[in-house]
Amino acid sequence: MKQKLMVTYRDGMREKNCVLGRKYTLTHSDITGELFLTIGKEYAFDRISSIRDEVLGSFRNDCGLYFYVYVLIDDPTEEGRSSIRNRIFREELPRALSAIRVGDEHLYQADPELDNLPIWVYFDSNEAQWEAYEYYGSLREYRNSQHK
């Protein structure tokens, strides 16, 4: 995966800086298959296209530290595609989580306990059938690039 993953740090958020306040924006190119991970103090909204197929992540501490992931199921450009987007996000989410974990490898080497954190994913939709908040295991499960 590393050959198809481009990582950019912003806002002085270098490899081993703080965990809380660290925000991940993962986008991709449908043409080349490359993944682009931006790590900063803010989400990289300038890297997000109108299609809104990005994966956003951050560490949160609400009654314990965990990794929070946000995906937008509703299609802002075309109605009626929520079921398709839901299926695609669910199929590609393991690859996205692996990219985030592998892309920020130095952080996890500096603090191996982060691998034990649970992952909670919010699938955002205006339609109740697609909106969900789900447990996705721990970051340890995504540390190898087996989710290609």
C-alpha positions in Angstrom: 0.0 0.0 0.0 2.8 2.4 0.8 3.6 2.9 -2.9 0.0 4.2 -3.5 -0.2 6.3 -0.3 0.9 9.9 -0.2 1.1 11.4 3.3 1.2 15.1 4.0 1.6 16.7 7.4 0.2 20.2 8.1 0.1 22.7 10.9 3.3 21.5 12.4 1.7 18.1 13.1 4.8 16.1 12.5 5.1 12.4 13.0 5.1 12.1 16.8 3.2 15.2 17.9 0.1 15.2 20.1 -2.7 12.7 19.6 -5.7 14.8 20.6 -6.3 17.5 18.0 -4.8 15.3 15.3 -7.1 15.2 12.3 -6.9 12.8 9.3 -8.3 13.5 5.9 -8.1 10.6 3.4 -9.0 11.2 -0.2 -8.2 9.2 -3.4 -7.9 9.4 -7.1 -10.4 7.2 -9.1 -8.0 7.4 -12.0 -4.7 6.3 -10.4 -5.9 4.5 -7.3 -3.6 6.6 -5.2 -4.6 7.5 -1.7 -3.8 10.9 -0.2 -3.6 11.2 3.6 -3.4 14.7 5.2 -2.6 14.9 8.9 -3.1 18.3 10.6 -4.9 20.2 13.3 -7.8 20.7 10.9 -9.4 18.6 8.3 -8.0 19.3 4.8 -11.2 20.6 3.3 -9.3 22.0 0.4 -8.5 18.3 -0.6 -12.2 17.3 -0.5 -14.0 17.1 -3.8 -17.7 17.8 -4.5 -18.3 14.1 -4.6 -17.6 13.9 -0.8 -16.1 10.4 -0.8 -13.4 11.3 1.8 -12.9 9.5 5.1 -12.3 11.8 8.1 -10.7 10.6 11.4 -9.6 11.9 14.7 -8.8 10.8 18.2 -11.5 11.6 20.7 -11.7 11.4 24.5 -15.3 11.0 25.5 -15.3 8.6 28.5 -12.1 7.1 27.2 -9.8 7.6 24.2 -10.9 6.2 20.9 -10.5 6.8 17.1 -13.5 8.4 15.5 -14.2 8.1 11.8 -16.8 10.1 9.8 -18.1 9.2 6.3 -21.0 11.0 4.4 -23.3 8.4 2.9 -25.6 10.9 1.2 -24.5 12.0 -2.3 -24.4 15.8 -2.4 -24.4 15.7 -6.2 -27.1 13.2 -7.0 -30.1 11.9 -5.1 -30.9 8.2 -4.8 -27.3 7.0 -4.6 -27.1 6.5 -0.8 -27.4 2.7 -1.0 -24.6 2.5 -3.5 -22.4 4.9 -1.5 -23.2 2.9 1.7 -22.0 -0.3 0.0 -18.8 1.3 -1.4 -17.9 2.9 1.9 -18.4 -0.3 3.8 -16.3 -2.3 1.2 -13.5 0.3 1.2 -13.4 1.3 4.8 -10.9 -1.4 5.9 -8.5 -0.1 3.2 -9.0 3.4 4.4 -8.4 2.5 8.0 -5.3 0.7 7.0 -4.1 3.7 5.0 -4.6 6.0 8.0 -2.8 3.5 10.4 0.1 2.8 8.0 0.4 6.4 6.9 1.0 7.6 10.5 3.2 4.7 11.4 5.7 6.8 13.4 3.0 7.9 15.8 2.1 4.3 16.6 5.8 3.3 17.0 6.2 6.1 19.5 3.0 5.1 21.4 2.1 1.4 20.8 -0.9 1.6 23.1 -2.7 3.6 20.4 -3.1 0.3 18.5 -5.4 -0.9 21.2 -7.9 2.0 20.8 -11.3 1.2 19.6 -12.6 2.6 16.3 -16.1 4.0 16.0 -17.4 5.0 12.6 -20.3 7.4 12.0 -22.1 6.8 8.7 -23.9 10.1 8.2 -27.1 10.1 6.3 -30.4 11.9 6.2 -32.0 8.5 5.6 -32.5 6.5 8.8 -31.7 3.2 7.0 -28.2 4.3 6.2 -27.3 6.4 9.2 -25.3 4.3 11.8 -22.6 4.5 14.5 -20.6 1.3 14.5 -17.7 -0.3 16.2 -14.9 -1.3 13.7 -12.4 -3.1 16.0 -9.1 -1.7 17.0 -6.4 0.1 15.1 -4.1 -3.0 15.6 -6.3 -4.8 13.0 -5.4 -2.3 10.4 -1.6 -1.9 11.0 -0.7 -4.2 8.1 -1.5 -3.4 4.6 -3.6 -6.6 4.1 -6.7 -4.5 3.4 -5.6 -3.5 -0.2 
